């Protein structure tokens, strides 16, 4: 009961002066809110646990290194750290999709070599040649940017240098190229998936 | 049929607020006790005492 009277700022000060119990009070005071916030984003108990732990490891390290300077705003500061770690988590997972082994285990999902069989290979080639025909209907400037980006794998910086327009213009042309391509596909009722 | 609409368990589940595990809290408190930052000139070194 006594904990509620002590402010976060003074608990942080106590902790910085070596009172380890102050950290326990801070954690127990805010754990519910921080953990719920993390859980509401990731919907996974184990991941929430990891992010919660990483959040406070960062808090502890920052405090002990004397880098904390947001006196009186402890909770928003911790929430921001948690928020950033949640974003990191999603970024990492996007880059390296994990193998989800929950549910029934399907050995073929691991053994598949990713190659197309004869049928899908033919369909793929057909789609590619259709798309190559379709893009010829695009305006010259859009066709140029799209070809450089998709077929020559050039960056927008390189495209900008090559074509003599700004990066933003190149991006805009690419955007309109894709929009127009979709319109052409819709107009012709084409299905370009295998 | 009545049982299909009986939602007591889900209400109870809603009341349970998600909490971090006790072990996690214990770990953090122990980590804090073990962590020491040593300052040398302009540099700061972290040491973990077991």
gemmi code that builds the backbone of each chain (N, CA, C; Angstrom):
import gemmi

chains = {
    "A": [
        ("UNK", (0.821, -1.215, 0.000), (0.000, 0.000, 0.000), (0.849, 1.257, 0.000)),
        ("UNK", (1.968, 1.133, 0.693), (2.846, 2.293, 0.807), (3.435, 2.686, -0.546)),
        ("UNK", (3.539, 1.668, -1.456), (4.186, 1.892, -2.740), (3.516, 2.980, -3.550)),
        ("UNK", (2.185, 3.064, -3.435), (1.454, 3.989, -4.291), (1.782, 5.444, -3.950)),
        ("UNK", (2.266, 5.692, -2.757), (2.560, 7.068, -2.370), (3.898, 7.541, -2.940)),
        ("UNK", (4.781, 6.599, -3.166), (6.100, 6.969, -3.686), (6.003, 7.144, -5.199)),
        ("UNK", (6.518, 8.245, -5.701), (6.424, 8.473, -7.152), (7.453, 7.624, -7.892)),
        ("UNK", (7.182, 7.432, -9.174), (8.132, 6.686, -10.007), (9.493, 7.368, -10.000)),
        ("UNK", (9.455, 8.694, -10.082), (10.713, 9.452, -10.137), (11.565, 9.190, -8.907)),
        ("UNK", (10.922, 9.142, -7.749), (11.744, 8.935, -6.549), (12.197, 7.480, -6.446)),
        ("UNK", (11.379, 6.563, -6.990), (11.825, 5.161, -7.015), (13.028, 5.006, -7.948)),
        ("UNK", (12.979, 5.695, -9.080), (14.108, 5.652, -10.007), (15.350, 6.205, -9.320)),
        ("UNK", (15.168, 7.298, -8.598), (16.299, 7.909, -7.879), (16.871, 6.933, -6.846)),
        ("UNK", (15.949, 6.298, -6.099), (16.391, 5.301, -5.100), (17.183, 4.183, -5.763)),
        ("UNK", (16.668, 3.746, -6.901), (17.322, 2.641, -7.618), (18.719, 3.051, -8.067)),
        ("UNK", (18.806, 4.286, -8.578), (20.110, 4.772, -9.040), (21.095, 4.910, -7.875)),
        ("UNK", (20.537, 5.088, -6.676), (21.414, 5.189, -5.494), (21.742, 3.816, -4.917)),
        ("UNK", (21.251, 2.767, -5.577), (21.646, 1.417, -5.160), (20.564, 0.613, -4.464)),
        ("UNK", (19.361, 1.174, -4.349), (18.291, 0.418, -3.705), (17.620, -0.493, -4.730)),
        ("UNK", (18.002, -1.759, -4.712), (17.482, -2.714, -5.706), (15.987, -2.968, -5.523)),
        ("UNK", (15.497, -2.795, -4.293), (14.061, -3.040, -4.067), (13.190, -2.052, -4.836)),
        ("UNK", (13.752, -0.877, -5.096), (12.979, 0.137, -5.822), (12.603, -0.370, -7.211)),
        ("UNK", (13.509, -1.134, -7.813), (13.222, -1.683, -9.147), (12.070, -2.677, -9.066)),
        ("UNK", (12.099, -3.500, -8.019), (11.011, -4.463, -7.823), (9.671, -3.748, -7.722)),
        ("UNK", (9.665, -2.646, -6.996), (8.412, -1.883, -6.850), (7.966, -1.314, -8.192)),
        ("UNK", (8.935, -0.767, -8.930), (8.599, -0.199, -10.242), (8.026, -1.256, -11.169)),
        ("UNK", (8.675, -2.431, -11.165), (8.203, -3.500, -12.051), (6.804, -3.948, -11.639)),
        ("UNK", (6.627, -4.200, -10.331), (5.307, -4.711, -9.929), (4.222, -3.647, -10.132)),
        ("UNK", (4.593, -2.400, -10.086), (3.613, -1.336, -10.292), (3.150, -1.271, -11.750)),
        ("UNK", (4.076, -1.498, -12.668), (3.731, -1.290, -14.084), (3.686, -2.561, -14.928)),
        ("UNK", (4.035, -3.706, -14.365), (4.154, -4.927, -15.167), (2.876, -5.256, -15.927)),
        ("UNK", (1.746, -5.077, -15.237), (0.455, -5.413, -15.843), (0.215, -4.615, -17.133)),
        ("UNK", (0.439, -3.322, -17.020), (0.149, -2.442, -18.146), (1.094, -2.696, -19.322)),
        ("UNK", (2.385, -2.858, -18.984), (3.382, -3.053, -20.037), (3.185, -4.410, -20.706)),
        ("UNK", (2.978, -5.423, -19.874), (2.804, -6.768, -20.438), (1.539, -6.833, -21.302)),
        ("UNK", (0.450, -6.222, -20.807), (-0.810, -6.224, -21.573), (-0.626, -5.517, -22.906)),
        ("UNK", (0.128, -4.421, -22.867), (0.385, -3.678, -24.113), (1.104, -4.577, -25.125)),
        ("UNK", (2.149, -5.258, -24.648), (2.926, -6.125, -25.548), (2.040, -7.261, -26.062)),
        ("UNK", (1.295, -7.857, -25.139), (0.443, -9.004, -25.519), (-0.621, -8.587, -26.537)),
        ("UNK", (-1.133, -7.363, -26.369), (-2.176, -6.892, -27.296), (-1.640, -6.728, -28.716)),
        ("UNK", (-0.312, -6.626, -28.839), (0.280, -6.477, -30.178), (0.703, -7.821, -30.768)),
        ("UNK", (1.277, -8.692, -29.941), (1.858, -9.916, -30.517), (0.974, -11.164, -30.340)),
        ("UNK", (0.010, -11.102, -29.404), (-0.913, -12.220, -29.168), (-0.208, -13.558, -28.962)),
        ("UNK", (0.913, -13.530, -28.309), (1.618, -14.783, -28.025), (2.286, -14.631, -26.666)),
        ("UNK", (1.970, -15.577, -25.783), (2.428, -15.440, -24.404), (3.959, -15.488, -24.312)),
        ("UNK", (4.561, -16.437, -25.022), (6.020, -16.597, -24.942), (6.754, -15.392, -25.516)),
        ("UNK", (6.242, -14.913, -26.659), (6.896, -13.749, -27.277), (6.713, -12.525, -26.386)),
        ("UNK", (5.520, -12.390, -25.802), (5.270, -11.259, -24.892), (6.250, -11.305, -23.726)),
        ("UNK", (6.441, -12.526, -23.232), (7.363, -12.719, -22.099), (8.783, -12.261, -22.487)),
        ("UNK", (9.208, -12.675, -23.681), (10.547, -12.305, -24.164), (10.683, -10.794, -24.320)),
        ("UNK", (9.673, -10.191, -24.933), (9.757, -8.744, -25.176), (9.691, -7.977, -23.857)),
        ("UNK", (8.861, -8.465, -22.933), (8.775, -7.839, -21.611), (10.146, -7.893, -20.928)),
        ("UNK", (10.774, -9.055, -21.006), (12.099, -9.224, -20.387), (13.135, -8.304, -21.049)),
        ("UNK", (13.134, -8.286, -22.371), (14.086, -7.425, -23.098), (13.861, -5.947, -22.777)),
        ("UNK", (12.592, -5.599, -22.614), (12.267, -4.204, -22.287), (12.941, -3.806, -20.980)),
        ("UNK", (12.768, -4.643, -19.955), (13.335, -4.274, -18.656), (14.849, -4.442, -18.599)),
        ("UNK", (15.384, -5.333, -19.414), (16.851, -5.420, -19.490), (17.383, -4.092, -20.019)),
        ("UNK", (16.701, -3.566, -21.017), (17.107, -2.285, -21.590), (16.943, -1.159, -20.557)),
        ("UNK", (15.845, -1.224, -19.817), (15.589, -0.217, -18.774), (16.718, -0.252, -17.737)),
        ("UNK", (17.026, -1.465, -17.281), (18.044, -1.629, -16.236), (19.405, -1.120, -16.733)),
        ("UNK", (19.760, -1.524, -17.945), (21.068, -1.117, -18.502), (21.145, 0.398, -18.655)),
        ("UNK", (20.066, 0.982, -19.150), (20.064, 2.438, -19.354), (20.174, 3.169, -18.014)),
        ("UNK", (19.419, 2.682, -17.041), (19.461, 3.333, -15.728), (20.856, 3.204, -15.113)),
        ("UNK", (21.413, 1.981, -15.175), (22.724, 1.769, -14.544), (23.846, 2.502, -15.265)),
        ("UNK", (23.646, 2.753, -16.548), (24.671, 3.500, -17.284), (24.505, 5.006, -17.088)),
        ("UNK", (23.478, 5.377, -16.353), (23.250, 6.802, -16.055), (22.754, 7.594, -17.252)),
        ("UNK", (22.113, 6.889, -18.186), (21.650, 7.581, -19.399), (20.181, 7.995, -19.325)),
        ("UNK", (19.523, 7.668, -18.238), (18.107, 8.019, -18.124), (17.962, 9.487, -17.755)),
        ("UNK", (17.178, 10.210, -18.554), (17.027, 11.632, -18.242), (15.586, 12.106, -18.357)),
        ("UNK", (14.675, 11.163, -18.228), (13.269, 11.548, -18.365), (12.578, 11.446, -17.002)),
        ("UNK", (13.080, 12.155, -16.076), (12.554, 12.054, -14.727), (11.062, 12.383, -14.693)),
        ("UNK", (10.312, 11.551, -14.002), (8.878, 11.800, -13.894), (8.069, 11.185, -15.009)),
        ("UNK", (8.763, 10.635, -16.016), (8.028, 10.040, -17.136), (8.475, 8.599, -17.312)),
        ("UNK", (8.589, 7.904, -16.230), (9.121, 6.544, -16.294), (8.260, 5.618, -17.168)),
        ("UNK", (6.958, 5.568, -16.884), (6.101, 4.632, -17.621), (6.061, 4.905, -19.131)),
        ("UNK", (5.839, 6.163, -19.560), (5.865, 6.397, -21.018), (7.185, 5.993, -21.656)),
        ("UNK", (8.271, 6.195, -20.914), (9.591, 5.821, -21.425), (9.672, 4.305, -21.617)),
        ("UNK", (9.242, 3.554, -20.600), (9.291, 2.090, -20.686), (8.347, 1.595, -21.792)),
        ("UNK", (7.188, 2.239, -21.891), (6.231, 1.844, -22.937), (6.827, 2.061, -24.327)),
        ("UNK", (7.597, 3.131, -24.451), (8.208, 3.418, -25.759), (9.243, 2.344, -26.099)),
        ("UNK", (10.014, 1.947, -25.088), (10.997, 0.871, -25.318), (10.269, -0.399, -25.747)),
        ("UNK", (9.186, -0.728, -25.018), (8.416, -1.939, -25.345), (7.869, -1.839, -26.768)),
        ("UNK", (7.351, -0.678, -27.102), (6.793, -0.449, -28.437), (7.853, -0.674, -29.518)),
        ("UNK", (9.052, -0.118, -29.295), (10.133, -0.280, -30.270), (10.542, -1.750, -30.408)),
        ("UNK", (10.551, -2.451, -29.271), (10.936, -3.867, -29.333), (9.866, -4.699, -30.043)),
        ("UNK", (8.608, -4.305, -29.889), (7.533, -4.997, -30.618), (7.738, -4.795, -32.118)),
        ("UNK", (8.065, -3.572, -32.507), (8.313, -3.284, -33.931), (9.500, -4.102, -34.423)),
        ("UNK", (10.572, -4.141, -33.616), (11.752, -4.946, -33.981), (11.347, -6.404, -34.202)),
        ("UNK", (10.506, -6.886, -33.309), (10.073, -8.286, -33.401), (9.382, -8.541, -34.734)),
        ("UNK", (8.465, -7.647, -35.110), (7.731, -7.850, -36.366), (8.659, -7.706, -37.568)),
        ("UNK", (9.581, -6.769, -37.495), (10.535, -6.599, -38.599), (11.363, -7.866, -38.789)),
        ("UNK", (11.855, -8.378, -37.651), (12.702, -9.569, -37.701), (11.921, -10.749, -38.282)),
        ("UNK", (10.688, -10.894, -37.854), (9.880, -12.018, -38.333), (9.532, -11.893, -39.797)),
        ("UNK", (9.434, -10.664, -40.269), (9.124, -10.445, -41.677), (10.328, -10.871, -42.521)),
        ("UNK", (11.525, -10.538, -41.983), (12.742, -10.864, -42.714), (13.034, -12.360, -42.673)),
        ("UNK", (12.822, -12.961, -41.519), (13.127, -14.383, -41.368), (11.892, -15.119, -40.868)),
        ("UNK", (10.959, -15.458, -41.762), (9.754, -16.144, -41.304), (10.121, -17.444, -40.612)),
        ("UNK", (9.602, -17.626, -39.422), (9.981, -18.836, -38.672), (9.152, -20.023, -39.146)),
        ("UNK", (9.686, -21.195, -38.964), (8.966, -22.404, -39.321), (7.989, -22.711, -38.205)),
        ("UNK", (6.708, -22.615, -38.531), (5.682, -22.824, -37.525), (5.367, -24.310, -37.411)),
        ("UNK", (5.741, -24.895, -36.303), (5.570, -26.330, -36.142), (4.345, -26.670, -35.299)),
        ("UNK", (3.522, -25.658, -35.047), (2.330, -25.955, -34.257), (1.323, -26.655, -35.169)),
        ("UNK", (0.473, -27.454, -34.615), (-0.496, -28.180, -35.427), (0.128, -29.411, -36.042)),
        ("UNK", (-0.490, -29.913, -37.088), (0.006, -31.144, -37.697), (1.310, -30.897, -38.435)),
        ("UNK", (2.235, -31.775, -38.234), (3.527, -31.621, -38.878), (3.461, -32.160, -40.299)),
        ("UNK", (3.844, -31.353, -41.260), (3.820, -31.790, -42.641), (5.255, -31.836, -43.162)),
        ("UNK", (5.751, -33.058, -43.332), (7.153, -33.240, -43.727), (7.444, -32.614, -45.087)),
        ("UNK", (6.431, -32.576, -45.977), (6.666, -32.055, -47.325), (6.876, -30.542, -47.338)),
        ("UNK", (6.403, -29.893, -46.280), (6.640, -28.453, -46.221), (8.121, -28.172, -45.981)),
        ("UNK", (8.820, -29.177, -45.428), (10.251, -29.009, -45.180), (11.068, -29.545, -46.347)),
        ("UNK", (10.590, -30.669, -46.918), (11.364, -31.333, -47.957), (11.205, -30.716, -49.337)),
        ("UNK", (10.150, -29.955, -49.557), (9.895, -29.396, -50.887), (11.094, -28.591, -51.369)),
        ("UNK", (11.503, -28.834, -52.641), (12.699, -28.151, -53.129), (12.364, -26.793, -53.748)),
        ("UNK", (11.081, -26.453, -53.787), (10.712, -25.127, -54.275), (10.710, -25.004, -55.786)),
        ("UNK", (11.106, -26.050, -56.499), (11.086, -25.991, -57.967), (9.663, -26.153, -58.491)),
        ("UNK", (9.416, -25.567, -59.644), (8.099, -25.718, -60.245), (8.035, -27.054, -60.969)),
        ("UNK", (6.856, -27.661, -60.932), (6.712, -28.851, -61.768), (6.433, -28.392, -63.199)),
        ("UNK", (6.327, -29.366, -64.118), (6.224, -29.020, -65.545), (5.045, -28.090, -65.820)),
        ("UNK", (3.894, -28.395, -65.195), (2.693, -27.606, -65.475), (2.845, -26.159, -64.997)),
        ("UNK", (3.263, -26.011, -63.712), (3.384, -24.645, -63.181), (4.479, -23.879, -63.914)),
        ("UNK", (5.503, -24.603, -64.392), (6.574, -23.947, -65.132), (6.028, -23.352, -66.435)),
        ("UNK", (5.171, -24.118, -67.113), (4.575, -23.643, -68.372), (3.676, -22.434, -68.097)),
        ("UNK", (2.861, -22.549, -67.033), (1.958, -21.441, -66.687), (2.776, -20.187, -66.361)),
        ("UNK", (3.849, -20.387, -65.602), (4.701, -19.263, -65.207), (5.271, -18.553, -66.445)),
        ("UNK", (5.769, -19.359, -67.384), (6.340, -18.778, -68.614), (5.282, -18.025, -69.414)),
        ("UNK", (4.065, -18.607, -69.434), (2.963, -17.987, -70.165), (2.621, -16.619, -69.543)),
        ("UNK", (2.534, -16.627, -68.204), (2.207, -15.377, -67.498), (3.273, -14.327, -67.758)),
        ("UNK", (4.535, -14.757, -67.694), (5.628, -13.799, -67.904), (5.585, -13.193, -69.301)),
        ("UNK", (5.277, -14.043, -70.283), (5.240, -13.501, -71.650), (4.014, -12.594, -71.820)),
        ("UNK", (2.885, -12.940, -71.164), (1.691, -12.072, -71.215), (2.009, -10.708, -70.627)),
        ("UNK", (2.684, -10.726, -69.461), (2.998, -9.461, -68.777), (3.926, -8.617, -69.655)),
        ("UNK", (4.876, -9.277, -70.311), (5.804, -8.531, -71.184), (5.064, -7.850, -72.334)),
        ("UNK", (3.998, -8.504, -72.809), (3.184, -7.888, -73.867), (2.381, -6.713, -73.299)),
        ("UNK", (1.822, -6.949, -72.094), (0.953, -5.934, -71.487), (1.701, -4.639, -71.188)),
        ("UNK", (2.921, -4.768, -70.694), (3.634, -3.544, -70.280), (3.975, -2.657, -71.478)),
        ("UNK", (3.925, -3.234, -72.672), (4.211, -2.427, -73.865), (3.124, -1.373, -74.098)),
        ("UNK", (1.975, -1.568, -73.434), (0.891, -0.601, -73.585), (1.060, 0.609, -72.664)),
        ("UNK", (2.013, 0.515, -71.761), (2.228, 1.629, -70.821), (2.882, 2.807, -71.542)),
        ("UNK", (2.652, 4.029, -71.024), (3.365, 5.191, -71.580), (4.877, 4.983, -71.484)),
        ("UNK", (5.599, 5.580, -72.406), (7.043, 5.354, -72.530), (7.798, 5.569, -71.214)),
        ("UNK", (7.505, 6.689, -70.529), (8.254, 7.004, -69.305), (8.016, 5.965, -68.211)),
        ("UNK", (6.765, 5.492, -68.102), (6.453, 4.481, -67.081), (7.069, 3.129, -67.441)),
        ("UNK", (6.997, 2.798, -68.717), (7.580, 1.537, -69.191), (9.080, 1.493, -68.910)),
        ("UNK", (9.728, 2.644, -69.132), (11.176, 2.731, -68.926), (11.536, 2.438, -67.461)),
        ("UNK", (10.819, 3.111, -66.539), (11.104, 2.930, -65.102), (10.793, 1.498, -64.679)),
        ("UNK", (9.660, 0.984, -65.116), (9.259, -0.376, -64.720), (10.265, -1.424, -65.221)),
        ("UNK", (10.720, -1.241, -66.444), (11.683, -2.198, -67.004), (12.991, -2.170, -66.224)),
        ("UNK", (13.445, -0.954, -65.926), (14.708, -0.845, -65.180), (14.584, -1.456, -63.790)),
        ("UNK", (13.422, -1.211, -63.154), (13.243, -1.672, -61.776), (13.037, -3.191, -61.714)),
        ("UNK", (12.114, -3.696, -62.520), (11.729, -5.115, -62.410), (12.683, -6.024, -63.187)),
        ("UNK", (12.991, -5.657, -64.424), (13.776, -6.582, -65.252), (15.284, -6.370, -65.107)),
        ("UNK", (15.679, -5.130, -64.860), (17.119, -4.901, -64.707), (17.542, -4.789, -63.251)),
        ("UNK", (16.540, -4.852, -62.352), (16.795, -4.857, -60.913), (17.600, -3.637, -60.443)),
        ("UNK", (17.343, -2.500, -61.061), (18.084, -1.286, -60.673), (17.377, -0.609, -59.504)),
        ("UNK", (18.153, 0.092, -58.686), (17.546, 0.828, -57.585), (16.945, 2.120, -58.138)),
        ("UNK", (16.083, 2.754, -57.330), (15.468, 4.006, -57.798), (16.510, 5.116, -57.941)),
        ("UNK", (17.578, 4.999, -57.154), (18.664, 5.977, -57.266), (19.321, 5.841, -58.653)),
        ("UNK", (19.586, 4.584, -59.029), (20.213, 4.326, -60.333), (19.283, 4.741, -61.480)),
        ("UNK", (17.981, 4.437, -61.285), (17.006, 4.810, -62.323), (16.975, 6.326, -62.482)),
        ("UNK", (17.012, 6.994, -61.319), (16.978, 8.460, -61.335), (18.206, 9.018, -62.071)),
        ("UNK", (19.379, 8.435, -61.785), (20.612, 8.885, -62.449), (20.546, 8.628, -63.962)),
        ("UNK", (20.057, 7.450, -64.322), (20.032, 7.054, -65.722), (19.045, 7.888, -66.544)),
        ("UNK", (17.859, 8.134, -65.939), (16.818, 8.812, -66.722), (16.864, 10.333, -66.574)),
        ("UNK", (17.630, 10.784, -65.581), (17.755, 12.226, -65.395), (16.557, 12.873, -64.704)),
        ("UNK", (15.762, 12.054, -64.016), (14.658, 12.635, -63.230), (14.941, 12.379, -61.752)),
        ("UNK", (14.173, 13.061, -60.887), (14.405, 12.874, -59.451), (13.912, 11.490, -59.016)),
        ("UNK", (14.384, 11.075, -57.833), (13.958, 9.765, -57.314), (12.440, 9.745, -57.130)),
        ("UNK", (11.908, 10.878, -56.628), (10.459, 10.931, -56.407), (9.678, 10.759, -57.703)),
        ("UNK", (10.185, 11.364, -58.768), (9.504, 11.214, -60.060), (9.561, 9.767, -60.521)),
        ("UNK", (10.735, 9.157, -60.340), (10.880, 7.747, -60.731), (9.909, 6.876, -59.935)),
        ("UNK", (9.818, 7.160, -58.613), (8.890, 6.403, -57.763), (7.453, 6.602, -58.235)),
        ("UNK", (7.129, 7.841, -58.564), (5.781, 8.163, -59.038), (5.463, 7.431, -60.331)),
        ("UNK", (6.442, 7.398, -61.242), (6.218, 6.713, -62.526), (6.007, 5.217, -62.313)),
        ("UNK", (6.795, 4.669, -61.383), (6.647, 3.244, -61.065), (5.250, 2.975, -60.511)),
        ("UNK", (4.809, 3.862, -59.633), (3.489, 3.704, -59.012), (2.395, 3.736, -60.082)),
        ("UNK", (2.489, 4.728, -60.971), (1.472, 4.831, -62.021), (1.568, 3.662, -63.004)),
        ("UNK", (2.797, 3.185, -63.225), (2.954, 2.031, -64.116), (2.189, 0.831, -63.565)),
        ("UNK", (2.324, 0.601, -62.246), (1.643, -0.547, -61.630), (0.126, -0.353, -61.637)),
        ("UNK", (-0.282, 0.914, -61.345), (-1.729, 1.195, -61.349), (-2.301, 0.950, -62.754)),
        ("UNK", (-1.605, 1.464, -63.753), (-2.095, 1.308, -65.124), (-2.081, -0.148, -65.573)),
        ("UNK", (-1.041, -0.858, -65.125), (-0.954, -2.277, -65.476), (-2.150, -3.043, -64.902)),
        ("UNK", (-2.482, -2.717, -63.647), (-3.658, -3.364, -63.027), (-4.922, -3.050, -63.822)),
        ("UNK", (-5.028, -1.780, -64.263), (-6.221, -1.381, -65.031), (-6.317, -2.174, -66.333)),
        ("UNK", (-5.153, -2.320, -66.988), (-5.146, -3.063, -68.260), (-5.573, -4.512, -68.023)),
        ("UNK", (-5.029, -5.084, -66.931), (-5.355, -6.489, -66.613), (-6.850, -6.635, -66.334)),
        ("UNK", (-7.396, -5.664, -65.564), (-8.830, -5.714, -65.232), (-9.682, -5.570, -66.492)),
        ("UNK", (-9.268, -4.624, -67.342), (-10.041, -4.347, -68.554), (-10.118, -5.587, -69.444)),
        ("UNK", (-9.048, -6.323, -69.457), (-9.029, -7.507, -70.335), (-9.473, -8.784, -69.635)),
        ("UNK", (-9.873, -8.608, -68.374), (-10.333, -9.782, -67.596), (-9.294, -10.890, -67.531)),
        ("UNK", (-8.053, -10.517, -67.327), (-6.996, -11.527, -67.313), (-6.774, -12.037, -65.898)),
        ("UNK", (-6.417, -13.293, -65.779), (-6.061, -13.865, -64.482), (-4.595, -14.291, -64.575)),
        ("UNK", (-3.758, -13.529, -63.896), (-2.318, -13.798, -64.029), (-1.766, -14.472, -62.780)),
        ("UNK", (-2.365, -15.565, -62.396), (-1.835, -16.337, -61.257), (-1.821, -17.793, -61.639)),
        ("UNK", (-0.930, -18.541, -60.973), (-0.924, -19.987, -61.300), (-1.449, -20.789, -60.120)),
    ],
    "B": [
        ("UNK", (-29.244, -27.264, -26.153), (-28.977, -26.001, -26.851), (-28.510, -24.910, -25.892)),
        ("UNK", (-29.147, -24.961, -24.694), (-28.817, -23.931, -23.706), (-27.339, -23.855, -23.423)),
        ("UNK", (-26.726, -25.014, -23.401), (-25.303, -25.068, -23.060), (-24.443, -24.353, -24.101)),
        ("UNK", (-24.922, -24.345, -25.340), (-24.139, -23.713, -26.405), (-23.962, -22.207, -26.182)),
        ("UNK", (-24.945, -21.636, -25.492), (-24.898, -20.189, -25.285), (-24.393, -19.817, -23.891)),
        ("UNK", (-23.916, -20.819, -23.198), (-23.449, -20.597, -21.829), (-22.017, -20.086, -21.886)),
        ("UNK", (-21.828, -18.819, -21.511), (-20.518, -18.206, -21.747), (-19.722, -17.925, -20.478)),
        ("UNK", (-20.034, -18.662, -19.422), (-19.372, -18.346, -18.168), (-17.840, -18.442, -18.277)),
        ("UNK", (-17.388, -19.500, -18.939), (-15.936, -19.712, -18.996), (-15.232, -18.580, -19.739)),
        ("UNK", (-15.853, -18.089, -20.833), (-15.188, -17.024, -21.585), (-15.174, -15.721, -20.780)),
        ("UNK", (-16.243, -15.506, -19.971), (-16.251, -14.302, -19.128), (-15.122, -14.362, -18.104)),
        ("UNK", (-14.985, -15.577, -17.550), (-13.910, -15.746, -16.574), (-12.553, -15.507, -17.217)),
        ("UNK", (-12.436, -15.991, -18.448), (-11.162, -15.816, -19.146), (-10.872, -14.340, -19.396)),
        ("UNK", (-11.942, -13.565, -19.658), (-11.743, -12.144, -19.921), (-11.240, -11.406, -18.687)),
        ("UNK", (-11.690, -11.892, -17.516), (-11.297, -11.208, -16.279), (-9.841, -11.441, -15.915)),
        ("UNK", (-9.269, -12.507, -16.475), (-7.866, -12.798, -16.150), (-6.965, -11.883, -16.984)),
        ("UNK", (-6.290, -10.973, -16.317), (-5.403, -10.053, -17.024), (-4.082, -10.746, -17.311)),
        ("UNK", (-3.528, -10.564, -18.501), (-2.238, -11.202, -18.781), (-1.125, -10.621, -17.903)),
        ("UNK", (-0.360, -11.516, -17.367), (0.714, -11.112, -16.449), (2.013, -11.789, -16.870)),
        ("UNK", (3.138, -11.142, -16.667), (4.396, -11.836, -16.931), (4.634, -12.931, -15.881)),
        ("UNK", (5.400, -13.936, -16.243), (5.655, -15.039, -15.311), (6.522, -14.567, -14.150)),
        ("UNK", (6.337, -15.220, -13.017), (7.140, -14.869, -11.826), (8.626, -15.036, -12.114)),
        ("UNK", (8.932, -16.084, -12.902), (10.333, -16.368, -13.214), (10.976, -15.197, -13.963)),
        ("UNK", (10.181, -14.594, -14.830), (10.709, -13.460, -15.608), (11.055, -12.296, -14.678)),
        ("UNK", (10.161, -12.035, -13.740), (10.396, -10.939, -12.796), (11.629, -11.248, -11.943)),
        ("UNK", (11.688, -12.508, -11.475), (12.840, -12.939, -10.669), (14.137, -12.741, -11.451)),
        ("UNK", (14.088, -13.166, -12.712), (15.277, -13.038, -13.558), (15.713, -11.575, -13.650)),
        ("UNK", (14.734, -10.705, -13.884), (15.063, -9.280, -14.054), (15.669, -8.699, -12.783)),
        ("UNK", (15.105, -9.075, -11.641), (15.636, -8.542, -10.374), (17.051, -9.079, -10.133)),
        ("UNK", (17.260, -10.347, -10.451), (18.597, -10.922, -10.284), (19.587, -10.307, -11.284)),
        ("UNK", (19.097, -10.073, -12.488), (19.955, -9.445, -13.512), (20.394, -8.059, -13.034)),
        ("UNK", (19.435, -7.355, -12.490), (19.746, -6.000, -12.008), (20.790, -6.027, -10.896)),
        ("UNK", (20.628, -7.024, -9.996), (21.591, -7.118, -8.887), (22.986, -7.485, -9.399)),
        ("UNK", (22.996, -8.321, -10.462), (24.284, -8.816, -10.952), (24.999, -7.799, -11.851)),
        ("UNK", (24.234, -6.918, -12.450), (24.828, -5.992, -13.428), (25.526, -4.820, -12.733)),
        ("UNK", (26.754, -4.635, -13.133), (27.490, -3.489, -12.590), (28.146, -2.736, -13.745)),
        ("UNK", (28.002, -1.431, -13.721), (28.613, -0.635, -14.782), (29.852, 0.057, -14.214)),
        ("UNK", (30.969, -0.246, -14.833), (32.231, 0.331, -14.365), (32.647, 1.422, -15.341)),
        ("UNK", (32.992, 2.561, -14.806), (33.378, 3.673, -15.665), (34.901, 3.817, -15.648)),
        ("UNK", (35.464, 3.881, -16.817), (36.910, 4.076, -16.916), (37.164, 5.169, -17.946)),
        ("UNK", (37.715, 6.275, -17.501), (37.847, 7.467, -18.350), (36.486, 7.792, -18.973)),
        ("UNK", (36.422, 7.813, -20.293), (35.131, 8.145, -20.904), (34.316, 6.912, -21.282)),
        ("UNK", (34.833, 5.759, -20.907), (34.178, 4.528, -21.337), (33.415, 3.879, -20.185)),
        ("UNK", (32.368, 3.167, -20.537), (31.596, 2.447, -19.524), (31.581, 0.963, -19.861)),
        ("UNK", (31.913, 0.153, -18.888), (31.932, -1.295, -19.105), (30.873, -1.960, -18.233)),
        ("UNK", (30.226, -2.945, -18.790), (29.222, -3.678, -18.013), (29.815, -5.003, -17.544)),
        ("UNK", (29.628, -5.295, -16.279), (30.059, -6.614, -15.803), (28.880, -7.317, -15.145)),
        ("UNK", (28.786, -8.597, -15.396), (27.715, -9.386, -14.768), (28.339, -10.299, -13.737)),
        ("UNK", (28.021, -10.057, -12.490), (28.580, -10.873, -11.417), (27.619, -12.007, -11.113)),
        ("UNK", (28.141, -13.229, -11.134), (27.246, -14.357, -10.849), (27.174, -14.641, -9.361)),
    ],
}
model = gemmi.Model(1)
for chain_id, residues in chains.items():
    chain = gemmi.Chain(chain_id)
    for i, (resn, *xyz) in enumerate(residues, 1):
        res = gemmi.Residue()
        res.name, res.seqid = resn, gemmi.SeqId(i, " ")
        for name, pos in zip(("N", "CA", "C"), xyz):
            atom = gemmi.Atom()
            atom.name, atom.element = name, gemmi.Element(name[0])
            atom.pos, atom.b_iso = gemmi.Position(*pos), 0.0
            res.add_atom(atom)
        chain.add_residue(res)
    model.add_chain(chain)
structure = gemmi.Structure()
structure.add_model(model)
structure.setup_entities()
